[in-house]
Amino acid sequence: MNIKLYTTTGCGYCIKMKELFKRAEIEDYEEIVIGNDDKVKRHELITKYPMAYGYPFVTIDEEPIGSLVEVAKWMLKEGFIQSPKKDG
């Protein structure tokens, strides 16, 4: 599985995504940091994945998964994480 995590500096959601990866025990991923002034990398990302309008953004085997919420849903579906049990 080839996972790419596109992030930008100072992004709180990007930090949460890395925490989610850690919770899911996914350590083998490539982080691609796109600087705020890196127009070339940003353009390449949006050209390849038009839905990559914000950060973080994740692809798996070159297929777009999405941002934090979409990745969390994918991890739940694939069994990497479990949703917290609610007291009730």
Secondary structure, DSSP 8 states (H G I E B T S, - for coil): --EEEEE-TT-HHHHHHHHHHHHTT----EEEE--TT-HHHHHHHHHH-TT--SSSEEEETTEEEESHHHHHHHHHHHTSS-------
